[in-house]
Amino acid sequence: MGVKLIDLSMEVYKGMMTYPNVAKPAIIEMETHAEMARSVGTDQYGVDEITNHCMIVTGDHIGTHMDSWGHVKPDAPRAEGIPIELCYGDGVVLDLTHKAAGDEISVSDLEEAVGRKRQELGGHLTREALLEAVTEGALLRLRPKVMTVSTVVASLLPIMWSHSTGAEVMKPLATPVLGGMVSSLAHVLLVTPVIFYWLRERELYRNTEREAIGTDLTLQGPPTHAAADAHSVPTPERRNN
């Protein structure tokens, strides 16, 4: 199956919708097509218009964007520090075009859309596909989770080794944070994927059994009158017993 790339970016233009209290982008034409031609000198050769010259001033919360760590921590990397591999990935396009602009998208809407997409894809989720999806999801969380835990642990370790004034107060506060960060690493990358796979596998097994029973009943057809009488009306031998 081929890969289809879907661009989620939004067009940036004057008056576009932005987050509340965020300044809208400013797009200013510095030189028109004709002015640019005169500035460069192409008008002397009969080329009266070339590309125009615009200046664009925009904030980091305009259109489709990713909030960098530097947004909340002054000395952290900004958008250019976001690894490119975190900016793309596998996905599923859900059809919600029946919703009007401004309508709330509920959980049931998403579940129905997922059901329609599953039917379009021909099928049913297999155990192999489920395991692959869970494994891939855990790998996607590996790098950001390890980076977060490493940063917090590195910042708290000096407190644990400190013997300066106030260390006896700070150490009991830092200890549960360290333990929580390390345990959360194991929980997010190991425990959660295993539990999720186990629950989904049980659900997949039950759905498979129900479909198999439904298929058997469909192949057998409705019960005949003779079969129904044999099961519902007691025979003389049964009455005597």
Secondary structure, DSSP 8 states (H G I E B T S, - for coil): -------------TT----TT----EEEEEE-HHHHHHHHTGGGGT------EEEEE--TTSSS----GGGTSTTS--GGGS-GGGG---------TTS-TT----HHHHHHHHHHHHHHTTS---HHHHHHHHHHHHHHHHHHHHHHHHHHHHHHHHHHH--STTHHHHHHHHHHHHHHHHHHHHIIIIIHHHHHHHHHHHHHHHHHHHHHHHHHHHHH-S--HHHHHHHHS--HHHHH-
